[in-house]
């Protein structure tokens, strides 16, 4: 049975986009090979998930969940308005559309490990 731990302060930043199949594959490679190395260098970055859901019409929903130690750590990545999505031009070219705002949620229980 997984161990569940109470957490204090961890924040999950969530953002979604849609892409065609080729764009989703390209974005997955970009996320792993370009975005994650940059995020890992930031103090307070605690990991990420990139989730994929086929929508059945030839498009794919991608949802990124990034884990942060604090709002200040997110601000170092996203700027003063942490609700604004950070989507570089290279990534935008792979996507059909994307959320212009990111959502933030506090972690109450962490059962990942």
Buried (B, 14 or more C-beta within 10 A) or exposed (E): EEEEEEEEEBBBBBBBBBBBEEBBBBBBEBBEEEBBEEBEEBEBBBBBEBEEEEEEEEBBBBBBBBBBBEBEBBBBBBEEEBEEBBBEEEBEEBBEEBBEEBEBEEBEEBEEE
